[in-house]
Amino acid sequence: MDLALLVSILAVTITAGTSLVFASLGEILTERSGILNLGLEGIMIMGAVSAFAAAFHTESLLAGVVTGIVVGGLLASIHAFLTISLRADQVVSGLALTLFGGGLSSFLGQNLGPGGKPLVGEVGPKFSKVALPLLSEIPFLGASIFRQDPLVYLMYILVPLAAYYIYKTRPGLHLRAVGESPATADAMGVNVARTRYLYTIVGGMLMGLGGAHLSLAYTPGWTENLTGGRGWIAIALVIFATWDPWRAVIGAVLFGGVNAIQFRLQAAGTTIPAAFLGMMPYIFTIVVLVAITWWEAFRKRVGAPAALGLPYVREERG
């Protein structure tokens, strides 16, 4: 395998994993506050269709990205209201959100094109790769890491910021406290409901951004089922990452790498059935998730936020 091919595979790996990183960061923030959001797939696909539609009609990539983020936040706010204010079952609410997002995105995709026609097949603005001066000239890694679209560079910034925020700041401490012991956090003066609302909505915005990256950068355009189950993969990556932003990047890169390799194999005309190659990234993710979870459990290090999925009522404080 020559150097140029390796550079190409690494570049595609990073691009393919970017939407997963955004979505995983959103789910990590949400779950760290004690709210389980299984509506990630629905939010991502709604972010994708709304971002592409906005960019297509306005011819503005910024409008597309902002629209995807806003739509993600709005859908997450519905989940927040149901689970925090009405104390609905978080699993049921999340699954309902996924079904709602999938159905609504299909409807919008059929009607938001020019003249009310389908968006499928339409060509809109897309993010181009931008080479960073000097950094892109670094042998091997430069051409792969620093010749990417602007949303990838945004991902480079968000991951360390999220890690620093969660582990090194007072608001991050409040976030972790609410997810671990909301009663204790409440006793210390932290507004549990407001904190959960905030991070559920911010998490949804990041999920919508992940969808926007798919339709505006990774696979520009709109097709049915564009996310292809990436929302579920992102949920699995959160567990794989043990709710840590840095480890979420590792999981996303692994998924993106397998995804890139299977595309290369198909392009090379391999005799392996295309359906099996398409399954490879998901099979690999499941195997790695099971292996890592077993190993970390063996080492007694795996542990979701203690209050994850549990509603909190102040009067029940003991």
ROFI-540291 format. One line per field, with one value per residue (C-alpha): residue in one letter; x, y, z. Coordinates in steps of 0.25 Angstrom, whole numbers, plus 2048, in hexadecimal, padded with zeros to 3 digits. Example, Ala and Ser with C-alpha at 12.3 -4.5 7.8 and 13.67 -1.06 7.14 Angstrom:
# ROFI-540291
type: c(A S)
east: c(831 837)
north: c(7EE 7FC)
up: c(81F 81D)
# end
This chain:
# ROFI-540291
type: c(M D L A L L V S I L A V T I T A G T S L V F A S L G E I L T E R S G I L N L G L E G I M I M G A V S A F A A A F H T E S L L A G V V T G I V V G G L L A S I H A F L T I S L R A D Q V V S G L A L T L F G G G L S S F L G Q N L G P G G K P L V G E V G P K F S K V A L P L L S E I P F L G A S I F R Q D P L V Y L M Y I L V P L A A Y Y I Y K T R P G L H L R A V G E S P A T A D A M G V N V A R T R Y L Y T I V G G M L M G L G G A H L S L A Y T P G W T E N L T G G R G W I A I A L V I F A T W D P W R A V I G A V L F G G V N A I Q F R L Q A A G T T I P A A F L G M M P Y I F T I V V L V A I T W W E A F R K R V G A P A A L G L P Y V R E E R G)
east: c(800 806 808 7FD 7F3 7F6 7F4 7E7 7E2 7E6 7DF 7D2 7D3 7D3 7C8 7BF 7C1 7BE 7AF 7B0 7B9 7AF 7A4 7AB 7B0 7A1 79D 7A8 7A4 795 798 7A2 796 78E 785 785 782 780 77A 788 785 779 77F 78B 783 77A 787 78C 77F 77D 78B 78B 77E 782 78F 789 77E 787 794 79B 7A2 7A2 793 793 79B 794 786 78B 790 783 77A 783 781 772 770 778 770 764 76B 76F 761 75B 766 76A 75D 753 75C 758 760 76E 76F 761 762 770 76A 75E 767 76F 763 75D 76A 76B 75D 75E 76B 766 75A 762 76C 760 75B 766 76C 76A 75C 758 75F 768 776 77B 785 786 794 796 7A2 7AC 7B8 7C6 7D3 7DC 7EB 7F0 7FD 80A 802 7FD 80C 810 813 808 800 7FF 7F8 7EE 7EB 7ED 7E6 7D8 7CB 7C8 7BF 7CA 7D3 7C7 7C7 7D6 7D2 7C6 7CB 7D6 7CD 7C2 7CC 7D2 7C4 7BF 7CB 7D2 7C7 7BC 7B0 7B6 7B7 7A8 7A5 7AC 7A5 797 79A 79F 797 78C 788 796 797 78A 78E 79B 792 793 786 784 779 77F 78D 786 77E 78B 793 788 786 794 797 78B 792 79F 797 790 79E 7A3 797 79B 7A9 7A3 79B 7A4 7B2 7B3 7A9 7A3 795 788 784 77B 781 78D 792 792 791 79C 794 794 7A2 7A5 79D 7A6 7B2 7AE 7AE 7BB 7C1 7BC 7B6 7C4 7C5 7D3 7D0 7C3 7CD 7D4 7C7 7C3 7D0 7D0 7C2 7C6 7D2 7CB 7C1 7CC 7D2 7C5 7C3 7D1 7CF 7C2 7C9 7D4 7CA 7CB 7C4 7BE 7AF 7AC 7A1 7AB 7B5 7AA 7A8 7B7 7B7 7AB 7B0 7BD 7B7 7AF 7BB 7C4 7B9 7B6 7C5 7C8 7BC 7C0 7CE 7CB 7C0 7CB 7D4 7C8 7C9 7BC 7B1 7A6 7A2 79B 78E 78D 77F 779 76F 772 767 76C 762 768 775 779)
north: c(800 80D 81A 822 817 817 826 825 81A 822 82F 828 821 82F 834 828 829 838 837 82C 834 840 836 82F 83C 840 833 833 841 83C 82F 836 83E 832 832 826 82B 81F 829 82C 825 82D 83A 837 834 841 849 843 846 854 858 854 85A 867 868 864 86F 87A 875 878 86D 875 875 866 864 86D 867 859 85D 865 859 84F 858 85A 84B 848 853 84A 83E 847 84C 83E 838 843 84B 83F 834 82B 81F 823 816 818 827 824 819 821 82D 824 81F 82D 832 827 829 838 838 82F 839 845 83F 83C 84A 854 854 85F 861 857 84C 841 846 838 83A 849 850 85A 861 859 85B 859 855 860 85E 864 86C 865 85A 854 852 849 83B 831 836 845 841 838 840 84F 84E 84D 854 85F 856 84C 858 85C 84D 84F 85B 855 848 84E 85A 850 847 854 859 84B 848 856 860 863 862 855 850 854 84C 83F 841 842 835 82E 833 83D 83E 842 84C 852 853 85A 865 85F 860 852 854 860 859 84D 856 85D 851 849 855 858 849 849 855 84D 841 84A 84F 841 83F 84C 847 83B 843 84E 848 839 835 842 842 83B 82C 824 81E 827 824 815 812 81B 820 812 811 81E 819 80C 815 81C 80F 80B 819 817 825 82B 835 830 822 825 82A 81D 815 81F 81D 80E 80E 818 810 803 80B 811 803 7FC 807 805 7F6 7F8 802 7F8 7EE 7E4 7D7 7D9 7DC 7EB 7E8 7E2 7ED 7F7 7EF 7F0 7FD 7F9 7EB 7F1 7FB 7F1 7E8 7F3 7F8 7EA 7E8 7F5 7F5 7E7 7EB 7F8 7F1 7E6 7F2 7F8 805 805 80D 816 822 81D 825 822 820 823 82F 838 83E 848 844 836 83A 833)
up: c(800 7FC 804 7FC 7FE 80D 80D 806 80F 81C 816 813 821 828 81F 821 830 832 832 83C 845 845 848 853 85A 85A 860 86A 86F 870 877 881 885 888 87C 872 864 85A 850 84B 83D 83B 83F 836 82A 82C 82D 820 818 81E 81C 80E 80B 811 80A 7FD 7FD 803 7FC 80A 811 81E 81D 81B 827 830 82C 82F 83C 840 83B 843 850 84D 84C 859 860 85E 864 86F 872 872 87B 884 886 883 888 87D 87B 874 86B 866 863 85C 853 850 84C 843 83C 83B 835 82B 826 826 81F 814 812 811 808 7FE 7FF 802 7F4 7E9 7E7 7F2 7EB 7F2 7F6 7F2 7E6 7E8 7E9 7F3 7F9 801 809 802 808 80D 80F 81B 818 81D 824 818 813 81E 818 817 823 81E 811 819 825 821 813 817 817 821 829 82C 831 83A 83F 842 84B 852 857 860 864 868 870 877 87A 880 889 88C 88E 899 88F 88A 899 89A 88E 893 8A1 89B 893 89F 8AB 8A8 8B6 8BB 8B0 8B3 8C2 8BD 8B6 8A8 8A0 89B 891 88B 88A 883 87A 876 872 86C 862 860 85E 853 84C 84B 846 83B 838 835 82C 825 822 81B 811 80F 810 810 806 801 7FD 803 802 80A 816 814 823 821 82F 834 83F 845 843 84A 856 856 855 862 869 863 867 875 874 870 864 861 860 858 84D 84D 84B 840 839 83A 834 829 826 824 81C 813 811 80C 802 7FD 7FC 7F4 7EB 7E8 7E4 7EF 7EE 7FC 7FB 7FC 807 810 80D 811 81E 822 829 832 835 838 842 849 84B 850 859 85F 861 867 870 875 877 87F 887 88A 88F 896 88F 887 88D 887 88F 89B 899 88A 885 893 894 8A0 8A9 8B3 8BE 8BD 8C2 8CE)
# end
